[in-house]
Amino acid sequence: MRPWLLALPLAASACFSGFSFGENQPGEDTSTEPPDTWPGAHRVGAIAVEPDEDQLWVVHEENRDGVVRGRLAAIDPVSHEAIDVLDVTGTDNRRVLFPAHDRMLLFAHAGNREHLVLIDTTTHEVIAKKHLRARYDGTSASPSGRLVLVRDGADARSPLHLIDTATLARRIIPSELILIGAAWSHGRDVLTAMTLENEPSGRVVARMLEWNLEGADLAGQVPAPAVVWEHSGALRDALSSVSISADDRWVVWPVRERAAGGAYENRLVVFDRQTATGRLTAGSGPLAVAHDGRIVSFGPAVDGGDDLWLIEPATLARTVVKLPGREVVSFFPMRDSAHILAAAPVYPDHEEALTIYDTDTGAMRQSTAFGITLFDLVARPGRGEVFLESRGDVFELALATGEMTRVDLAEEVSHLNATPTTDRAFAAATWTATIYPIAMATAALDGAPIELRSPFDGEVTGDVLGGTTAPTAPRRFPAGMTRRQHDGDAISLERR
């Protein structure tokens, strides 16, 4: 099961029953925090994959007689050699991202400070550190990898901070308003955020702000935002993040609007950047964007429960997809094919099959296995197959037929990632510090499991809590190589 990231569009309210994630891919921001340990336990967190797939990165932690030690490890996906690179003992909420093809940035928290460590992924050397008085929630890298957006949960105002990934310098985005949600565009370093401001009359003004940070010099102040849309009415935040279409034209923001009877109803703000116009339409967050560009939402079914809604952003025309189950608990629009995977809740006495919906043809089919949950999956690009984790097992799913094949592993797993160019998946064990390599072509174990050595054995060259190191210039992505992004790359700004 994927660790829940604030960098994902998560619903924080019982008003919504659905969650939408996306499949894991190389180069993505990853929460690598292992599950809690107890005396005798040695466990591993989620697997991060470099953009060029050269290495896997994990955090593993062991509790020996009440003493806990943690390590950040690099794994060669071909030879399966694992090297402990950094001592992360005494920290928590550890996340990694890849701002350049030879750089990785680790975020880790300890005490009242956030620790930022920039690592050369080729030499495994620590090349820069910063220790900041903050507690950052989530990480969201800009398309160029030059900037990282975070929210400081240690400040009651929950301000947004920008981190320069070359120097680790930070700048606070000034705002007198409460920022509700924010997201990067996909093609440019443009940040979009939403605000709600109460007027003395009781009306609420909703504004959409944009910061153009293309080439911005963060040695000075963050440039002022442009107000690109404004609406005065009876709106409330819907506790769900902003989504932006892959072509950067459409910005969608879930809100709640007061109806004539006084009750609040779920709405979507659909903003067109080409015409600078925004409209309200029925729909609920969290959201996703399908392969054909339609907004994937959900709404109440006539007979109770939930239906999937596919909304054409230009016309707001809605296609209602009636699913076999009465409720939707999660849905995944695939990135390289016209399919949406949807799962219903799993109850002890009632288990639904997985639903596969083809957005091109409208065809719907059911999986051959029942009681499948949707939290973590990887795709075989161009082959019409996905591998997914469900309740500790790994399954291969053929999208065209719904046929599911269980991968035979020695123990339960809780996370999946992949190196698509070598057609391999990697599964992190739930209860041990073990990584299982899977050959996706055969849906079978690909060699011996990778067992991480005890953090109590051997030494590492660096540690998170040490002093500050002077940064060196990173090598940026080669021309034509950009960080892969999708409409889930938003950061929730809800206060907790």
N, C-alpha and C positions, 0 to 999 in steps of 0.2 A: 504494500500500500504506500502510495507516495506521501512523504511528509508534506504537510500543508504549508504552502508558501504564501506570504503576503504579496509576492510578485505574481500571483495568479488571481483571476477574478473569482473570489470566493464570496458566497453569501454568508452573512453573519446574523441572519434573522430567521426565525421560524416561519416568516411569511413565504419563504421560497422552499421548494422541495428538491430542486435540481441543482447540480453542479456541472460545469463544463470545463474540462481541461483540454489538453492536446497531447499527442504522443511525444515521448521523449526523443530528443535528437542531439547530435554532437554540437558543442559550442554553447549550449544554453546555460543560463544562470541556474544553479542547483543548490538546494539545501542539503548539506551532507551530514547533518546532525544524526549521530547514532541513537537508537533507543536507549532508555535507561538501563544501567547494569546493576547487578547485585553481586555479592561476594562469590567469586568463581566464574562469573560471566565475562565473555569477551565477544563484543558485538560490533557490527559495521553499519554505517549509514548508507544513504543513497549514492549512486555512482554518477560522477560527472565525467564527460567525455570531451577531450579537446576538439576544437573545430576541425583540425586535420586528422583526427582520430589516432594520433600517435600514442597517446597515453590515456589511461583511466585514472581518476583521482577519487579517493575515498578517505573518510575519517573513521578510524576504529578505536575502540576504547575498551579497557579491561579493568575489572574490579578485583583486586587481590587482597583478601582479608580486610576489606574496607578502604583500601588505598586505590584510587582510580588514576590511571594514566591513559593518555590519548595520543594518537599519532595521525598526521596527515601523510598518506602513502600514495605513491605513483606506481601504476601497474602497466607493464607492456602487454598490449592486447594480443600479441602474437606469441611471444615466448612465455608469457604469464609470470615473468619475474616481477616481484613486488619490492619496492624500496621505500622505507620510512624516511620522509624528507623533513618533517617539521614536528616538533613537540607542541601539541595543542592542549596539554594538561592544564586543568584549571579554567578552561573556557567553555562556553556553550553557544548555542545559536550560530553554528558555523556554516557559512555559505561560500561558494566559490563562483567566479565568473571569469571569462577569458576575453580581456579587452584587446588582445592582439594574438597573432598566431604563435608567439613564443612567450606570452605572458599570462599568468594567472593571478587573480586578486582574491585573497582570502579575507573574509570578515569573521571576527570572533569576538565574543563579549566576555568580560570578566570584571566583577565588582561594579564600579560605576563608569567603566570605560569600554569603548569600542576599539578593537585592535584591527588595523588594516595592514596586511602583509602582501607585498608584491613579489612574486617569484618568477624567475626565469625557468620556464618549463624544459628548456634544453639542458641546462647545467644544474638545475635544482637549487640554485643559489637564491638566497633572500637578497633582493636588491633595493628594497625600500620598506620602511615601516612607519606607521603613525599610530599614536595612542591618543584617542579623542574622548573627551568627556561627553558621552552620548550613549544611547542604546538604539541602534538602528534596527528597524523592522523591514525586512524585504530588501531585495536588490533588483534594480532594473537598469540594464546597460543601454546606452544610446546606440543607434544603428552603426555609427562609426567605431564604437568601443571607447571613445575618448572620454565619455562622461558616464557616471553612475548616479542614478536617482535613488535616494533612501529617505525614510521618514524617521525622525528622531523621537522615539517613544519616551525618552526621559524628560522631554519638555512638555508641559501641560498643553501648550499650543499646537503640538504635533507638527513642527515646521518641516518643510522639505529641504534636504541638503543635496548639493551636487558635489561629487568627488571627481577630481581630475585623475584619471587612471595612470598618467605619466608621472605626476609629481605627488599624488595623494593629497594635494591641497583641496580644501573644501570651501564652499560658499553656500550661505543660507539664502534660499529664495524668499525675498521679503514679500509679505502679504499681510494686510490688515484684515483680510477676510479668512474665513475657515475654508481651506481647500478640501473638497470632498473626495475627489478621485483624480488620478493623473495617469497619462500614458504617453510613450514615445510614438512618433510616427515610425514607419518601417524603412523609408528610404532616406530620410534626412534627420538631423539632430534638432527636431522640433518637438517641444513638449506641450501637451495639451492638458489643462486642468479645469475642474469645475468648482464653482462656489455657489453657496446659497446665503443670502443676506436678508435678515428680517427688517422690514420697513416699519416705521411707527404706526402705519395704518393697519398692520397685521398681514399685509401682503408680503410675499417672499419674492425677491429678485434672484433669478438664476442667471449666472454668467459663465460663458466658456472663454477661458484665457489661453493664449498661446505665447510661448517663449521661443523665438528663433535663436538657437544656440549654435548654428552653423559657423564654425570658426571663431566663436566667441572667446575673448581673452578673459579667463577667470582670475587673472591677477587683479582685476578691478571688480566692480559690482556686477551682479547678474543683470542683464538687460531687462528693462521693464516689459511686461507682457502686453500684447494687444488683446482688446476685448473683441472677439469675433462674433459673439452672439449673446443676446440678452432677452430674458423673458420675465415678465412680472405676472405672478399668479399664485395660486395656492398649491405650492409644490413642497414635497419633502424628499430627503435623500432616501433611496431604496436600499442602502447598505450593499451596493454592488459596484464593481469597478467599471471604468470606461473601456470601450472596445473601439478599435480603429481597423477599417478594412485594409486588406493587403495592398491595395493601390493607393492608400492614404486619402481617398476621397471622402469616405463616410466616417463620421464619429458618432457613436451610439452610447447613450448614457441612461441607465434605468433610474426612474424617479417614481414618486407617488403623487397623484393629483387629487385634490378634494372634489368629489362629485357633488351633484345638486343636493343630494340628501345629507351631505356632511361627511360621509365616509370617504376614505382615501382609496383610490384604485391604482393599480400598477400601470405605468406608462413608460414608453421609451422616447427619449429625445433623439431624433435622427437628424444630424446636421450634415449638410452638403457643402463641402469646402469650395466646390466650383462655383456655386451660386451664392455662398455665404448665407444660406437660409436654413432654419431649423423648424422641424415639425414634431408634434406629439402624436403618438399612436399607441394603441393597446399593446401590451407585452410585458414580460417579466424578465429580470435578470436572475442569475448571471447569464451572460451571452456568449456567443461564438459567431464566427463567420464561416459559412460553408464554402466548399470548393468553387461553387458558381457565383460567389459574392453575396448570396442572400444571408440575412441576419437569422441566426438560429436562436429562437426564444421558446417559451412555452406559456401555456395559458390554461384556464379551467375548461375541462371537458363538460359537455352538456349533461352527461350521465355521472358526473363526479370524477375526481382524479385530475390528471393532466393530459394535455395533448402537446405535441411538438408543433411550433409555429415557425414557418419559413417566410420571412418578410422581404419582399423586393424593396431595397432602399429608395429607388427612384420614384416608384409609384405607391409604395406602402401596401401593395397587394399582398394578401396573406394566403399561404397554402397551409391548411390544417392537416397534420399527419396524425391519424388516429392509431395509437400504439395498442398492442394486445393487452398490456397491463394497464391498470387504472392509475398508476403513479409513475413519474419519471424521477429517478434518483440521480442519474448522471448521463451525460451524452458527450460524444467525441466526434466532431466533424474531422474526417481524414484530410490530410493536407495535399496528397498527390492523387487522390481519387475521389469520385463523386459519391462518397458513402458517409453516412452518419451512423455511429453505433450508439444505441440507447439501452440502458439497463433500468429495471424496476427494482424496488426494494426486495431484499431477501429475508423472508420470514421462516421460522422453524417449520411451519406447517404448509407453506405455500412458496414455491420457487418458480420464477418466470425464466424463460429462455431469453437470451440476448437478441435484440432486434437490430437488423441491418437494413437501413433505408437507402435506396439509390436515388439521389436528387435529380439525376438526368432522366430516368425512366419512371420514377414514382413506384418502382417495385419494392416490395418489402419481404424479407425472409427472416426466419428464426434460426438461431444456432441449434446445433444438435446436442449441446450440453445445457443443463438447467442450473439455476442458482448462481449465475455468473455475475460478479461485481466488476465495475469499471473504475479503476483508480490509476493503473499504470499500464502503458502499452508502448510498443515500438512497431514500426512498419517495415516491410520489405518493399522499398520503393519500386514501382513498376511491375510488381509481381502479384498484386491483389491479395496479399496476406499480411496479417498482423500477428504479433505475439503479445499476449497479455497475461498479467498476474491477477489471479482471482482466489481469494481466501487461502493464500499460501502456495497455490499451484501455478504452473506456467502452462498456457495452452497456445497452440497454433490455430488460427482462425482463417479459413478461406472465405473471403468476402463474397465471392460469387455464389457459393453454395451454402454457407453457414456451417460447414463441417468443422468440428473442433477436435483436435488431437492433443492429449495431455503429454507434456514433456516429462520424461522420467528422471526426477532428481532425488537426491538422498534425503532432503529435508525441506521444510517450508522456506519460502522466499518472500521478500516484501518489496522489492524494487527491481525494475528492469531499465536497462539502457542498451545501446547498440552501436556498432561500427558498421554502417550500411555498406561501405565500399568493400569490406571483407566478408559481408553477409554473416556477421556474428552478432549474437545478443549476449548480454551479461546480466546475471541475476544475483542480487545480494541476499544472503541467507537472513532469516528472521532472528534466529537465536544464537548464531555463531558468527565469527569473523571470517566468513567464507564467501568467495565469489565463484559462481558456476558459469563457465563459458558454454554457450549453446551455438551449434552450427544450425543456422536457420534453414538451410537447404534440406537437411535431414531431420530437423526437429529433435535433435539428440545432443547429449553432452559432447562437447568438443575437447577431449583431453581431460586430464585430471583437474579437480577443483583447485582453485587458488586459495590456499589457507594463509592468512596474514599472520606474521609472527607476533608473539606477545610484545606489547609495548615495554614490558619489563626486561626484555632481552635486547642488548645492543644499544647503541647511542645514535642520535641524529645530529646534524650539523647546526640546526637552528631551532629557535623556540619563539612562540608568539609573544611572550611577555617580556622579551628583552628590549634593549634600547633602540633608538631610531637610527636607521641606516640611510645614507644619502642615495637618492634615486639615480638610475642611469636611464639613458634614452631607450625606449622600446622600439622594436621594429613593428611597423603597422602591418595590417593585412596586405598581402600582395594585391596588385590591381585586379579588379574583377572579383575578389573574394570578400564577401561581406558577412557579417554575423547574421545567422539565420534567425528570423523573427516571425512572430505570428500574433494574432489578435489577443492572445492571453498575456502578452507582455505589458501588463498594467500593474500598478501598485495600489493596494487598498490603503486609504488614509483614515479608516475608521478608528476612533479612539476606543481603548479597551479599559 
